Amino acid sequence: MSLKGRNAIVTGSTSGIGLGIATALAKAGANVMINGLGSEAEIAAATKEVSAAGTRVVYDPANMLRHNQIAEMVERCERELGSVDILVNNAGIQHVSPVEEFPIEKWDAIIAINLTSAFHTTRAAVPGMKKRKWGRIINLCSAHSLVASPFKSAYVSAKHGLAGFTKTVALELATAGITVNAISPGFVKTPLVEKQVPDLAKSRGVPEAQAQKELLEPQPTGRFVEIEEIGALAAFLASDAAASITGSNYSIDGGWTAR
């Protein structure tokens, strides 16, 4: 399952799931343009982690709220790496609030980063993919692209929208040698999520083991999804072996959406 000679962009890849996917693609042989927020030290650490596989790694600071910066990122990848063969739309943010109290600016930002940025990256990358008659677009959705949870109106709306966008673009590009798929994780073992466990335990006055169990209640497996598992799935979907898989939304959620 080699990606040698392929070039990828992974948005939101300076930490967490995006960094795991970028690392998995690099290990499979792809050159990678990473993107995301962070201090100079954090970005340097992310670049070092991805480049450990021996492929070329470039960082681009494009703001996912700015369509002109997104277009420039794609153009830069075409220029410096030679092509955009694999596009992973991973950038995302979250805010939790009752709908009547949901800050308007938070709604706008979540829709823009979690959904609209994927439109801008895809729109910019597809012409080059069509010319080469090969491409892989992978959208990071969520279990919340299939089911809902209270107080997450913007996030659930964006992820449902991204799932629909995935299917629509897959149909448009079905004869162009380009596949478009979604990955929908449940609770993932990221540093951000792991920090929620002691906070929840403290607020509830319960042991951390019980707090983790409560947090993972939607997932029948009772454990976090590992970042490496998502990276492996992304690398497979980016490979030639997945040429006939398009328009699919892959749940990797410990059985959450099987209920």
C-alpha positions as CSV (number, residue, x, y, z in Angstrom):
1,M,0.0,0.0,0.0
2,S,2.6,2.5,-1.1
3,L,2.0,6.2,-1.6
4,K,5.5,6.8,-2.9
5,G,5.5,9.7,-5.4
6,R,2.2,11.1,-4.1
7,N,1.9,14.5,-2.5
8,A,-0.7,15.3,0.2
9,I,-2.2,18.3,2.0
10,V,-3.6,17.6,5.5
11,T,-5.4,20.6,7.0
12,G,-5.4,21.0,10.8
13,S,-2.4,18.7,11.1
14,T,-0.1,20.3,13.6
15,S,-1.6,18.1,16.4
16,G,-4.2,15.4,17.1
17,I,-5.9,13.4,14.4
18,G,-4.5,15.5,11.6
19,L,-0.9,15.0,12.7
20,G,-1.6,11.3,13.0
21,I,-3.0,11.2,9.4
22,A,-0.1,13.2,8.1
23,T,2.4,10.8,9.8
24,A,0.6,7.8,8.4
25,L,0.7,9.2,4.8
26,A,4.4,10.0,5.2
27,K,5.1,6.5,6.5
28,A,3.3,5.1,3.4
29,G,5.7,7.2,1.2
30,A,3.8,10.5,0.5
31,N,5.3,13.9,0.7
32,V,3.1,16.0,3.0
33,M,2.1,19.7,3.4
34,I,0.9,20.1,6.9
35,N,-1.2,23.0,8.1
36,G,-2.6,24.3,11.4
37,L,-2.1,26.4,14.4
38,G,0.6,26.3,17.1
39,S,3.7,28.0,18.4
40,E,7.0,27.8,16.4
41,A,8.1,25.0,18.7
42,E,4.9,23.0,18.3
43,I,5.0,23.4,14.5
44,A,8.7,22.4,14.4
45,A,7.9,19.3,16.5
46,A,5.0,18.3,14.2
47,T,7.2,18.8,11.1
48,K,9.9,16.6,12.7
49,E,7.4,13.9,13.6
50,V,6.0,13.7,10.1
51,S,9.4,14.0,8.4
52,A,10.8,11.1,10.5
53,A,9.5,8.8,7.7
54,G,12.0,10.2,5.3
55,T,9.7,12.0,2.9
56,R,9.5,15.7,2.3
57,V,7.4,17.8,4.7
58,V,6.4,21.4,4.2
59,Y,4.3,23.6,6.6
60,D,1.8,26.2,5.4
61,P,0.1,28.6,7.8
62,A,-3.1,29.1,5.7
63,N,-6.0,30.3,7.8
64,M,-9.1,28.1,7.1
65,L,-11.3,31.1,7.6
66,R,-9.7,32.8,4.5
67,H,-10.5,31.3,1.1
68,N,-7.7,33.3,-0.6
69,Q,-5.1,31.7,1.8
70,I,-6.6,28.3,1.2
71,A,-6.2,28.7,-2.6
72,E,-2.6,30.0,-2.1
73,M,-1.8,26.9,0.0
74,V,-3.0,24.5,-2.7
75,E,-1.1,26.5,-5.4
76,R,2.0,26.4,-3.2
77,C,1.7,22.6,-2.8
78,E,1.4,22.2,-6.6
79,R,4.5,24.4,-7.1
80,E,6.8,23.2,-4.3
81,L,5.8,19.5,-4.1
82,G,4.7,19.1,-7.7
83,S,1.0,18.2,-7.3
84,V,-1.8,17.7,-4.8
85,D,-2.7,14.1,-5.2
86,I,-4.2,13.6,-1.8
87,L,-6.3,16.1,0.1
88,V,-7.4,15.5,3.7
89,N,-9.8,18.0,5.1
90,N,-9.3,17.6,8.8
91,A,-9.4,21.1,10.3
92,G,-12.1,21.6,12.8
93,I,-13.2,23.3,16.0
94,Q,-16.0,22.8,18.6
95,H,-18.2,24.8,20.9
96,V,-20.9,23.4,23.2
97,S,-23.9,25.5,24.1
98,P,-27.7,25.5,24.2
99,V,-29.0,26.7,20.8
100,E,-30.7,29.8,22.3
101,E,-27.4,30.8,23.9
102,F,-25.1,29.7,21.1
103,P,-22.8,32.7,20.2
104,I,-23.3,33.8,16.6
105,E,-19.6,34.2,16.0
106,K,-19.0,30.6,17.2
107,W,-21.6,29.3,14.9
108,D,-20.1,31.1,11.9
109,A,-16.6,30.0,12.7
110,I,-17.5,26.3,13.2
111,I,-19.4,26.2,9.9
112,A,-16.6,28.1,8.1
113,I,-13.8,25.9,9.4
114,N,-15.5,22.5,9.7
115,L,-17.5,22.7,6.4
116,T,-16.8,25.6,4.1
117,S,-13.0,25.3,4.2
118,A,-13.4,21.8,2.7
119,F,-15.3,23.4,-0.2
120,H,-12.5,25.8,-0.8
121,T,-9.7,23.3,-0.6
122,T,-11.6,20.8,-2.9
123,R,-12.5,23.5,-5.4
124,A,-8.8,24.5,-5.6
125,A,-7.4,21.0,-5.8
126,V,-9.7,19.3,-8.2
127,P,-8.5,20.9,-11.5
128,G,-5.0,19.5,-11.0
129,M,-6.4,16.1,-10.0
130,K,-8.5,16.0,-13.1
131,K,-5.5,16.8,-15.3
132,R,-3.6,13.9,-13.8
133,K,-6.6,11.7,-13.8
134,W,-5.9,10.6,-10.2
135,G,-6.8,12.0,-6.8
136,R,-8.0,11.2,-3.3
137,I,-10.1,13.5,-1.2
138,I,-10.7,12.4,2.4
139,N,-13.0,14.4,4.7
140,L,-12.8,14.0,8.4
141,C,-16.3,13.9,9.6
142,S,-17.4,12.5,13.0
143,A,-20.0,10.1,14.5
144,H,-21.9,13.4,14.6
145,S,-22.2,13.3,10.8
146,L,-24.6,10.4,11.4
147,V,-26.1,11.1,14.8
148,A,-26.7,14.1,17.0
149,S,-25.9,15.2,20.5
150,P,-27.5,18.0,22.4
151,F,-25.7,21.4,22.7
152,K,-23.6,20.8,19.6
153,S,-25.9,22.3,17.0
154,A,-23.1,24.0,14.9
155,Y,-20.7,21.0,15.0
156,V,-23.4,18.5,14.1
157,S,-24.8,20.7,11.3
158,A,-21.3,21.1,9.9
159,K,-20.5,17.4,10.0
160,H,-23.8,16.4,8.5
161,G,-23.1,18.9,5.8
162,L,-19.6,17.6,5.2
163,A,-21.0,14.1,4.8
164,G,-23.4,15.3,2.1
165,F,-20.6,17.3,0.4
166,T,-18.6,14.1,0.3
167,K,-21.3,12.2,-1.5
168,T,-22.0,15.0,-3.9
169,V,-18.4,15.5,-5.0
170,A,-17.9,11.8,-5.2
171,L,-20.6,11.6,-7.8
172,E,-19.3,14.5,-9.8
173,L,-15.8,13.0,-10.0
174,A,-16.7,9.3,-10.3
175,T,-15.3,9.0,-13.8
176,A,-12.3,11.3,-13.3
177,G,-10.1,8.9,-11.4
178,I,-10.7,10.8,-8.2
179,T,-12.3,9.2,-5.1
180,V,-14.0,11.2,-2.3
181,N,-14.7,9.6,1.1
182,A,-15.3,10.5,4.7
183,I,-14.0,9.1,7.9
184,S,-16.3,9.5,11.0
185,P,-14.5,8.8,14.3
186,G,-16.1,8.6,17.7
187,F,-14.3,9.7,20.8
188,V,-10.6,9.7,19.9
189,K,-7.6,9.4,22.3
190,T,-6.2,12.9,21.7
191,P,-4.5,15.0,24.4
192,L,-7.5,17.4,24.3
193,V,-10.0,14.6,25.0
194,E,-7.7,12.9,27.6
195,K,-7.7,16.2,29.6
196,Q,-11.5,16.0,29.8
197,V,-11.4,12.9,31.9
198,P,-9.8,14.4,35.1
199,D,-11.9,17.6,34.7
200,L,-15.0,15.5,34.4
201,A,-14.0,13.4,37.4
202,K,-13.4,16.5,39.5
203,S,-16.6,18.1,38.6
204,R,-18.6,15.0,39.3
205,G,-16.7,14.0,42.4
206,V,-16.0,10.5,41.0
207,P,-12.8,8.5,40.2
208,E,-11.2,9.1,36.8
209,A,-11.9,5.5,35.7
210,Q,-15.6,6.1,36.3
211,A,-15.4,9.5,34.5
212,Q,-13.8,7.9,31.5
213,K,-16.5,5.2,31.5
214,E,-19.2,7.9,31.5
215,L,-17.5,9.8,28.7
216,L,-17.2,6.7,26.6
217,E,-20.8,5.6,27.2
218,P,-21.9,6.1,23.5
219,Q,-19.1,3.7,22.3
220,P,-20.0,0.1,23.0
221,T,-16.3,-0.9,22.9
222,G,-15.8,1.2,26.0
223,R,-12.4,2.5,24.8
224,F,-11.1,5.5,22.8
225,V,-10.4,5.2,19.1
226,E,-6.7,5.4,18.6
227,I,-5.3,8.1,16.3
228,E,-3.1,5.5,14.6
229,E,-6.3,3.6,13.6
230,I,-7.6,6.6,11.8
231,G,-4.3,7.2,10.1
232,A,-4.2,3.7,8.9
233,L,-7.7,4.0,7.4
234,A,-6.8,7.3,5.7
235,A,-3.7,5.8,4.2
236,F,-5.7,2.9,2.8
237,L,-8.3,5.2,1.3
238,A,-5.5,7.2,-0.3
239,S,-4.0,4.1,-1.9
240,D,-4.6,2.4,-5.3
241,A,-6.3,-0.4,-3.4
242,A,-9.2,1.9,-2.7
243,A,-9.8,3.0,-6.3
244,S,-13.4,1.7,-6.3
245,I,-14.3,3.2,-2.9
246,T,-16.0,6.5,-3.3
247,G,-18.9,8.4,-1.7
248,S,-18.5,6.3,1.4
249,N,-18.6,7.4,5.1
250,Y,-16.5,5.1,7.2
251,S,-17.5,4.9,10.8
252,I,-14.6,4.2,13.2
253,D,-16.5,4.8,16.4
254,G,-16.4,1.7,18.5
255,G,-19.9,0.8,17.5
256,W,-21.4,4.2,18.5
257,T,-23.6,4.6,15.4
258,A,-24.5,0.9,15.2
259,R,-27.1,1.4,18.0
